[in-house]
Every structure is written in C-alpha cells, then in structure tokens.
Amino acid sequence: MSTTDKHIRMKALLISLLISILIFTCFWYTINHYEITLKQQQQFSQEKELTSKASTLTQIINYRFALLAGARAFVFSNFDQFNNQGHHSDPAAVNLFLKKLYSSIPDIRNITISPGGIHQYVYPDTEKTKMLGHNLLTDKRPHIRKKVQQTIESKQIGLSGPYPLRQDGSLGLIARLPIYHNEEFWGFITMVLNVTKMLEVGGLIPSDRFALRIAGGDIFYGNAAVFNESKLFKPIFLPEGQWEIALPLDTPGLSTSIKATLFIFSGIFTLLFSLLFFLFSTRRWHLQLKVDEATGQLNKRNEQLRYEITERKRADKELHIERDKLENIFEAMADGIYIVNQQYDIQYVNSVLIKEFGIYEGRKCYEYFHDLIEVCPWCKNRDVLAGKTVRWEWYSSKNHKTYDLIDTPLKNADGSISKLEIFRDITERKQTEKELKQHRDHLEEMVDERTTELRKMVNAMASREVWMAELKKEIKSLQEQLKDAGLQPIPLEKE
C-alpha cells in the first residue's frame, strides 16, 4: 500500500470520524429535542381535550337551564289557568308538558312546579310520594330555607349542590328558578339533575381521568389527587358561581427503552454511514434527511388537523342535536314561538307562525309581522333585553287574529341575549266574549219586556178581584131583601 493510499485512507478515516461524531451529536440533539417537543405536544393535546370537555359540559348545563326558562314561559302562558291555591284547571296538560321536558334529557331526575313554594306538580310519578306537598319555605333544614330565600330575592336561577341526595344518595344538582307574577313571588320551577349521568353525556367518564370541584371549594367528582398533581384547570361558568375541571398532566415523553434503542440505532447508523461515506455523497444524504424530517412533520400536522376536524364535527353534531331537541319542543307546542336577536333579526320561527305569516329567513321582525321598514314604536325588545318578562295583547291586521303575547329574555351559548316570544291565539275567546255580551244584552231586553207584560196582567187581575167583591156584596144585599119579603133566595154556587 503506497504512502498516498495510506494518506488518503487516513484522511478519509479522519473525515469519517469527524462526520461520525457530528452525525451522532446531531442524533443525540434530535432525540432530546424530539422528546421535549413530544412532551409539549402531549401537554397541548391534554389542554385542548380539557378545553373541549369544559366547553361541552358548559353547553350541556346551559341547555338544561334553558329548559327551566322554557318551563317558566309555560307557566306564564297558563297563569289564567291557575287558581289562588296554585291548582291548574287542566292538570293533565301540566303533566304532559313536564313529561316532554323530562323525556328530552336522560339525566333529569325530576321536575316540579311549586306554586307558593309547595310542590304540587311533580314528574315522574315515582317521585310524587316523596315530594308532593313539601313546602320549601318551611323546610326543616335551615340551610335549605336560607338558600330558597336567597333564590327568591335574587330572582335568578339558584343552585344547590352537587351533593348526595337524601332519597337514594346519588350525586344531584338542584336548580330552582323563581317565578314572579305582577312583581310578586308566585312559586318555583325546580329541576333535579343526576350529575353522574350528566357527566356521562359530557364524556367525563371514567372519573380517574378528570376531577371536578366547586371553585375554591370541595371536590365532588373524580380523584381528589388530580387537583394536587396537575396544573391543568378550566372554569365552568354557572348562573351562580362556577366549577373547575382538572385533568392530570401526563407527559411521559420517550420511555427509557425507546431512547436506548434510538441511541443504539444512531450509533449503528453512524458507523454504516462512515463506512459508506465514499459511496454516497454528503449532499444526497442531507437532502434525504431533510425529506424525511419534512415528511414526519407533515404527517404530524395532518394527524393534528384530522383530530381538530373530528373534534369540531363532534362538537357541531352535539350542538345540532341539542338544538333539534329544543326545536322539537317548540314545534310540539300549539302556541306560536319565535326568537329574535338584539338587531331585530329573526333567529327562529316555529311551524305555527310560519303557517300564519310565511317564510321568515333574512327578514326583520317588524317587516315580517307588521310590514314596516323600521322598528315598531311599541317594540318591547328594550324591556325584555333588560331582563324583564312582558305580557301584552296584539291584533294582527295581516291575518285578522288577536294574540296573547309573552316576551321573555333568552340567554344564548355565546352570552348574548335574545327575545323569546310566545303567541297564543285568543281570537275565538275574544269573539265569544263579544257574542256573550250581545246575548246578555238581548236577554236583559227580553226580561224587561216580560216584566212589563206581567205587570199589566197583575193589574188586570187586581181590577177583576175588586169587581167580583162588589158583585157579591150586591147579591148578598138582594138576598136579604128577598128574606124580608118572605121569599127564599136560591143559594149561590161556590166558585
């Protein structure tokens, strides 16, 4: 072997050694950097999962509270059917409405309507024996009475729990919505939710993966250690206070065996690359390495996009299902329902109103109902959007019908306020009232006429009695004269 060959080999060996050291160092840095990146991605994925669960649970809870508002609207529309003791003229209609609400949500334990704070309408029937007739205002438990009084004063939804229910020990959340009529307390709509079933709907099962607690308070679901070990918290805002949900921070990165395998593979690859250094150009190797890295990043990005798309579709599907359930309730009602936002854009109209007023898409409320080009002077939106419930009558010149209207605020998922209006057709009742008044007036005229006739008959009979009395007197006088003359008068026949 010539000196030149030795020199070339030595030079090639030195170059190969330097390249080997460089390549191995790159592998070491890449593996550690990849592990750090993997941990960051794992944490990001867990944060996204926690955010999704918190958002889903918030939507689920808000939807159930929206059902309370719907039940309150039902009571408002039936105030004239309740007597002073809170008894409805048609209890079957009340039970049917409560049954529909109960059937729409699997985690509702019971729903009650409590005029004056006394449970009078309870669904399902299995709960009636335990709850019927119970007076919340005189409950034996001081903390319950205090909570009930606070709810009445706030005029907002009041929450109790979550805590084990005394009926069967299951974890329950009690939501009470006070009802006011003419600025006076009328009663409650109460909904008892099975928290465990509700969390199942929200995908918060199994409990060792998540933990829930009242903000700054006790943990009521899941492993208590999760809040001590994890820094992943998300708030769940409620009408009264908030909850916190936590997920254990689990970022293991690469296992020891995988890291050892990667380093061994790196060493072998480095040696092979050094031996084949003269066979393959450095430039081509670097190009291939870049292609591999770009492909790996592209695959990761594609997986991330697919996950995001899947989560978005699932959330949209759940929201669509919840919206369909609410629309089904509105469609099942005999009264008209429509929802309008603060910009007077119609968001929803049920089939009852579509049948009367036509298609509503893209139209303002004042254009759809009144054929106006600007806001109605009598518009109630300002009062309703300020939190008031307004009841008034309206005559439609479009279909010549009279409606009893109830306007109530409706809180949307994004925090905005819309107006929900219930149309009850009272045209027939108005017409009946008019006809009854006409009939009453006619009867009064007939009574006056008959009274006059009877008065005349009475006067005539009185005159006849006077004449008969005088005639009998004359006959008696003639009979006495005949006796004086020695004649026997013929006896008169008795009448």
C-alpha positions in Angstrom: 0.0 0.0 0.0 1.5 3.3 -1.1 2.0 6.3 1.1 -0.5 8.1 -0.9 -3.1 5.4 -0.3 -2.3 5.5 3.4 -2.6 9.2 3.4 -5.9 9.0 1.5 -7.2 6.3 3.9 -6.0 8.3 6.9 -7.6 11.4 5.6 -10.8 9.5 4.8 -10.7 7.9 8.3 -10.3 11.3 10.0 -13.1 12.8 7.9 -15.3 9.7 8.6 -14.6 10.0 12.3 -15.4 13.7 12.3 -18.6 13.1 10.3 -19.5 10.2 12.7 -19.0 12.4 15.7 -21.1 15.2 14.1 -23.8 12.8 13.0 -24.0 11.1 16.4 -24.1 14.5 18.1 -27.0 15.5 15.7 -28.8 12.4 16.6 -28.4 13.0 20.3 -29.7 16.5 20.0 -32.5 15.5 17.7 -33.7 12.7 20.1 -33.6 15.1 23.1 -35.3 17.9 21.2 -37.9 15.4 19.9 -38.6 14.3 23.4 -39.1 17.9 24.6 -41.3 18.6 21.6 -43.3 15.4 22.3 -43.9 16.4 25.9 -45.1 19.9 24.7 -47.4 18.3 22.2 -48.8 15.9 24.8 -49.4 18.8 27.1 -51.0 20.8 24.3 -53.2 17.8 23.4 -54.3 17.4 27.0 -55.1 21.2 27.3 -57.2 21.0 24.2 -59.0 18.0 25.5 -59.7 19.7 28.8 -60.9 22.8 27.0 -63.2 20.7 24.8 -64.6 18.9 27.8 -65.2 22.2 29.7 -66.9 23.7 26.7 -69.1 20.7 26.2 -70.1 20.5 29.9 -70.9 24.2 29.9 -73.2 23.8 26.9 -74.9 20.8 28.4 -75.5 22.6 31.7 -76.7 25.8 30.0 -79.1 23.8 27.9 -80.7 22.3 31.0 -81.1 25.7 32.5 -82.7 26.9 29.2 -85.3 24.2 29.8 -86.1 25.9 33.1 -86.7 29.2 31.2 -89.0 27.2 28.8 -90.9 25.8 31.8 -91.3 29.3 33.2 -92.6 30.5 29.8 -95.2 27.7 30.0 -96.3 28.8 33.4 -96.5 32.5 32.2 -98.7 31.4 29.3 -101.0 29.5 31.7 -101.3 32.0 34.6 -105.0 32.4 33.9 -105.4 28.6 34.4 -104.1 28.5 37.9 -106.3 29.4 40.9 -105.3 31.1 44.1 -104.1 27.8 45.6 -101.9 27.1 42.5 -104.1 24.4 41.1 -104.3 24.2 37.3 -107.6 23.8 35.6 -106.1 21.0 33.4 -103.5 19.0 35.5 -103.1 16.6 32.6 -101.8 19.4 30.4 -99.2 20.3 33.1 -98.1 16.7 33.5 -97.8 16.3 29.7 -95.6 19.3 29.4 -93.4 18.1 32.3 -93.2 14.7 30.7 -91.9 16.2 27.5 -89.2 18.1 29.3 -88.3 15.1 31.4 -88.1 12.8 28.3 -85.8 15.2 26.4 -82.9 14.8 28.8 -81.7 11.5 30.2 -80.0 13.0 33.3 -83.1 14.8 34.7 -84.2 13.1 37.9 -87.4 15.1 38.4 -89.1 18.4 37.6 -91.5 20.2 39.9 -93.8 23.2 39.7 -94.2 24.7 43.2 -96.8 27.5 43.5 -96.1 29.4 46.7 -93.1 27.1 47.2 -95.2 24.0 47.7 -94.6 21.0 45.4 -97.9 20.5 43.6 -96.8 19.1 40.2 -94.1 16.5 40.1 -92.8 14.4 37.3 -92.1 11.4 37.1 -94.9 9.9 39.1 -92.4 7.7 41.1 -91.2 10.9 42.8 -94.6 12.2 43.8 -95.0 10.2 47.1 -91.6 11.6 48.3 -92.1 15.2 47.2 -95.8 16.1 46.7 -97.0 18.8 49.2 -93.5 19.6 50.5 -93.2 23.3 51.4 -89.7 24.7 50.5 -90.3 27.8 52.6 -90.8 25.8 55.8 -88.2 23.1 55.1 -86.8 21.6 58.4 -83.2 22.1 57.2 -82.1 25.7 57.9 -79.6 25.8 55.0 -82.3 24.8 52.6 -84.6 27.6 53.8 -81.8 30.1 53.6 -80.9 29.0 50.0 -84.6 29.2 49.0 -84.9 32.7 50.4 -81.7 33.8 48.6 -83.1 32.5 45.3 -86.4 34.3 45.7 -84.6 37.6 46.5 -82.2 37.2 43.5 -84.9 36.4 41.0 -82.4 34.3 39.2 -81.6 30.6 39.0 -80.4 29.3 42.3 -78.2 26.2 42.6 -77.8 23.7 45.4 -75.1 21.1 45.3 -73.8 18.9 43.9 -74.3 16.7 46.9 -75.7 13.3 47.7 -79.5 13.3 47.6 -81.2 12.1 50.7 -83.7 10.0 48.6 -81.1 7.5 47.3 -77.6 9.0 47.9 -77.0 9.7 44.2 -75.0 12.8 43.3 -77.5 15.6 42.5 -77.6 19.2 41.4 -80.8 21.2 42.2 -81.6 24.2 40.1 -84.5 26.4 41.2 -85.9 29.3 39.1 -88.3 31.7 40.9 -91.4 32.9 39.1 -92.8 36.3 39.6 -96.3 37.5 38.6 -97.1 41.2 38.7 -93.9 41.8 40.6 -94.9 39.3 43.3 -93.4 35.9 44.0 -95.6 33.1 42.6 -93.6 30.0 43.0 -90.6 27.8 41.7 -89.7 25.7 38.8 -87.3 23.1 40.2 -85.1 20.6 38.3 -83.0 17.9 40.0 -80.2 16.7 37.8 -78.3 13.4 38.1 -74.8 14.8 38.0 -73.2 11.4 37.2 -75.4 10.8 34.2 -74.9 14.4 33.0 -71.1 13.9 33.2 -71.5 10.7 31.2 -73.3 12.7 28.5 -70.4 15.2 28.5 -67.8 12.3 28.1 -66.3 12.8 31.6 -66.1 9.1 32.2 -64.0 7.4 33.7 -63.7 9.5 36.8 -60.0 8.8 37.3 -59.3 10.9 34.2 -61.0 14.0 35.4 -61.9 15.8 38.6 -64.5 18.5 39.3 -64.9 20.9 42.2 -66.7 24.0 43.2 -64.4 26.9 42.6 -62.2 27.2 45.6 -64.2 24.6 47.4 -64.7 20.8 47.8 -64.1 18.2 45.1 -67.4 16.5 44.2 -66.3 14.2 41.3 -63.2 12.2 40.4 -59.9 11.7 42.0 -59.0 14.4 44.5 -55.3 14.0 43.8 -55.8 15.3 40.3 -56.1 18.9 41.6 -52.9 18.5 43.7 -50.8 16.9 40.9 -52.0 18.9 37.9 -51.9 22.5 36.8 -54.4 22.0 34.1 -57.6 23.7 35.2 -60.5 25.2 33.3 -63.5 27.1 34.6 -67.1 26.1 34.0 -69.3 29.2 34.4 -72.7 28.8 36.0 -75.6 31.2 36.7 -74.5 31.1 40.3 -70.7 30.7 40.8 -68.5 28.4 38.8 -67.0 24.9 38.8 -63.4 23.9 38.0 -62.4 20.9 35.9 -58.9 19.4 36.1 -57.0 16.8 34.0 -53.9 15.0 35.3 -50.8 16.4 33.5 -49.3 13.3 31.9 -46.3 14.0 29.6 -44.0 10.9 29.8 -42.1 11.7 26.6 -40.0 8.8 25.4 -39.6 5.7 27.5 -36.1 4.6 28.6 -36.1 1.6 26.3 -37.1 3.6 23.3 -34.4 6.2 24.0 -31.8 3.4 24.3 -33.0 1.8 21.1 -32.8 5.2 19.3 -29.2 5.8 20.6 -28.1 2.3 19.6 -29.7 2.8 16.2 -27.9 6.1 15.9 -24.5 4.6 16.6 -25.0 1.8 14.1 -26.3 4.2 11.5 -23.3 6.5 12.1 -20.8 3.6 11.6 -22.6 2.4 8.5 -22.7 5.9 7.1 -19.0 6.4 7.8 -18.2 3.1 6.0 -20.3 4.1 3.1 -19.2 7.7 3.1 -17.2 7.3 -0.2 -20.2 5.6 -1.9 -22.8 8.2 -1.2 -22.4 11.9 -1.4 -22.9 14.0 1.6 -25.3 16.3 -0.3 -27.6 13.5 -1.2 -27.7 12.3 2.4 -28.5 15.7 3.8 -31.3 16.0 1.2 -32.8 12.7 2.1 -32.6 13.6 5.8 -34.5 16.9 5.1 -37.1 15.0 3.1 -37.6 12.5 6.0 -37.9 15.3 8.5 -40.4 17.3 6.3 -42.4 14.1 5.8 -42.6 13.4 9.5 -43.7 17.0 10.3 -46.3 16.9 7.5 -47.7 13.6 8.9 -47.9 15.1 12.4 -49.6 18.2 11.1 -52.1 16.0 9.1 -52.8 14.0 12.2 -53.4 17.1 14.2 -55.7 18.6 11.5 -57.7 15.3 11.4 -58.1 15.4 15.2 -59.2 19.0 15.1 -61.7 18.3 12.3 -63.0 15.3 14.2 -63.5 17.2 17.4 -65.1 20.1 15.6 -67.5 17.8 13.8 -68.4 16.0 17.1 -69.0 19.3 18.9 -71.1 20.6 16.0 -73.1 17.4 16.0 -73.8 17.6 19.7 -74.8 21.2 19.4 -77.1 20.3 16.5 -78.7 17.5 18.5 -79.3 19.8 21.5 -80.7 22.5 19.2 -83.0 19.9 17.5 -84.4 18.8 20.8 -85.3 22.4 21.8 -86.9 23.0 18.4 -88.8 19.7 18.7 -90.3 21.0 22.0 -91.2 24.3 20.3 -92.7 22.5 17.3 -94.8 20.4 19.6 -96.4 23.4 21.2 -99.8 24.6 20.0 -98.7 28.2 20.5 -96.6 30.2 18.1 -92.9 30.7 19.1 -90.3 33.0 17.6 -86.8 34.2 18.7 -85.2 37.5 17.7 -81.8 38.9 18.5 -80.8 42.5 19.6 -80.5 43.6 15.9 -84.2 42.6 15.2 -83.0 39.6 13.1 -85.4 36.6 13.4 -83.4 33.6 14.5 -86.2 31.0 14.7 -90.0 30.7 14.0 -91.9 27.5 14.6 -94.4 26.0 12.1 -97.4 27.6 13.8 -96.3 31.1 12.9 -94.9 30.1 9.5 -98.3 28.8 8.6 -99.8 32.2 9.6 -97.1 34.6 8.4 -95.0 32.7 5.8 -91.2 32.3 5.4 -89.0 34.4 7.7 -85.4 33.9 6.6 -83.5 37.1 6.1 -86.3 39.4 7.4 -86.5 41.7 10.4 -89.3 41.1 12.9 -91.0 44.4 12.2 -91.0 43.6 8.5 -92.2 40.0 9.0 -95.1 40.7 11.3 -96.1 44.3 10.6 -94.9 45.1 7.0 -92.9 48.0 8.4 -89.5 49.3 7.3 -88.3 50.4 10.7 -88.6 49.4 14.3 -92.2 49.4 15.8 -92.9 52.3 18.1 -94.4 49.9 20.6 -91.5 47.4 20.5 -90.9 45.6 23.8 -87.3 44.5 23.0 -85.7 47.1 25.2 -87.6 45.9 28.3 -87.1 42.2 27.5 -83.3 42.5 26.8 -83.0 44.3 30.1 -84.2 41.1 31.8 -88.0 41.8 32.1 -90.8 39.5 31.1 -93.6 41.4 29.3 -97.2 40.2 28.6 -99.5 42.1 26.2 -102.2 41.6 23.5 -101.7 42.3 19.8 -104.2 42.3 16.9 -102.6 41.3 13.5 -104.0 43.1 10.5 -102.4 40.5 8.3 -104.5 37.5 9.4 -107.1 39.4 11.5 -106.3 37.5 14.7 -105.8 38.6 18.3 -102.8 37.1 20.2 -101.9 37.0 23.9 -98.1 37.6 23.8 -95.5 36.7 26.4 -92.0 38.1 25.8 -89.1 36.7 27.9 -85.3 37.0 27.7 -83.3 34.0 26.4 -79.6 33.7 27.1 -77.5 32.2 24.2 -74.5 30.0 24.4 -72.2 32.9 23.5 -73.5 35.0 26.3 -75.7 37.3 24.2 -79.4 37.9 25.0 -82.3 37.2 22.6 -86.0 37.6 23.0 -88.3 34.6 23.0 -92.0 35.4 22.3 -95.0 33.1 22.7 -98.1 33.7 20.6 -101.4 32.4 22.0 -104.3 32.8 19.6 -107.2 34.3 21.6 -109.3 35.3 18.6 -112.1 32.8 19.4 -112.1 33.8 23.0 -112.5 37.5 22.1 -115.3 36.6 19.6 -117.0 34.5 22.3 -116.8 37.3 24.8 -118.4 39.7 22.3 -121.2 37.2 21.5 -121.8 36.6 25.2 -122.2 40.4 25.7 -124.6 40.7 22.9 -126.6 37.7 24.2 -126.7 39.1 27.7 -127.9 42.5 26.4 -130.7 40.7 24.4 -131.7 38.7 27.5 -132.0 41.8 29.5 -134.3 43.4 26.8 -136.5 40.2 26.9 -136.7 40.3 30.7 -137.7 44.0 30.6 -140.5 43.2 28.0 -141.7 40.2 30.0 -141.7 42.2 33.2 -143.9 44.8 31.6 -146.4 42.2 30.4 -146.6 40.6 33.8 -147.2 43.9 35.4 -150.1 44.5 33.1 -151.6 41.1 33.8 -151.3 41.6 37.5 -153.1 45.0 37.3 -155.9 43.4 35.2 -156.4 40.6 37.7 -156.5 43.0 40.6 -159.3 45.0 38.9 -161.3 41.7 38.3 -161.0 40.9 42.0 -162.4 44.3 43.0 -165.4 43.9 40.6 -166.2 40.4 41.9 -166.1 41.6 45.5 -168.6 44.4 44.7 -170.9 41.9 42.8 -171.0 39.5 45.8 -171.9 42.4 48.0 -174.8 43.4 45.8 -176.1 39.8 45.6 -176.0 39.4 49.4 -178.0 42.7 49.7 -180.6 41.3 47.3 -180.8 38.0 49.2 -181.5 39.9 52.5 -184.3 41.9 50.8 -185.9 38.7 49.5 -185.8 37.2 53.0 -187.5 40.4 54.3 -190.2 39.9 51.7 -190.8 36.3 52.8 -189.1 34.8 49.8 -186.5 32.1 49.9 -183.5 33.0 47.8 -181.7 30.4 45.7 -178.2 29.6 47.2 -175.2 30.7 45.1 -172.8 28.1 43.8 -169.4 28.1 45.2 -166.6 29.0 42.8 
